[in-house]
Amino acid sequence: MVILSIDSGVEKTGYAVFSKTIEKKTELLVSGLIKTDKDLPSQRRINIIFDKLAEVVKKYRPETIVLEKLFFFKNQKTVIEVSQAQGIVLLIAGMKNIKIHFLTPLQIKESITGYGRADKKSIKKMIDLTIKINKKIKEDDEYDAIACGFAYCSMNQNLL
């Protein structure tokens, strides 16, 4: 089974692709970051994200896409942009008939660290200790996508 997890954003969208085997092993196949130039018009930025995510979906053919569930944001601009980016993901999922699952930040943190109020540093440390990553990850958005996907795989051990 192939799972695509996404940390949605208009400026930066992180993604991670996991494989779950018959032996119930979870493997990170690839992760990455889609960046858009803030000087571009919104519609162009949305189109770039759509095109890049569509390429990932075409190449890896995920059966499930996992997103972090939106909660109250203090910054209204941020919540709108995250919602727009999640709309892209929902559109791609609908076009390709891919199941969507949402995890709350609490579920992700608890699954990764055992503590639902863990900070980003603790999550990064546990990801680095638990998952074989063949590159240096510089951006939180990519780590967040990896954490979301790994949490989903951990919470659903019997997936196949």
Secondary structure as UniProt FT lines:
FT   STRAND          2..7
FT   STRAND          12..20
FT   TURN            22..23
FT   STRAND          26..35
FT   TURN            38..39
FT   HELIX           42..60
FT   STRAND          64..68
FT   HELIX           76..96
FT   STRAND          99..103
FT   HELIX           105..113
FT   TURN            116..117
FT   HELIX           120..130
FT   HELIX           140..155
FT   TURN            156..158
//
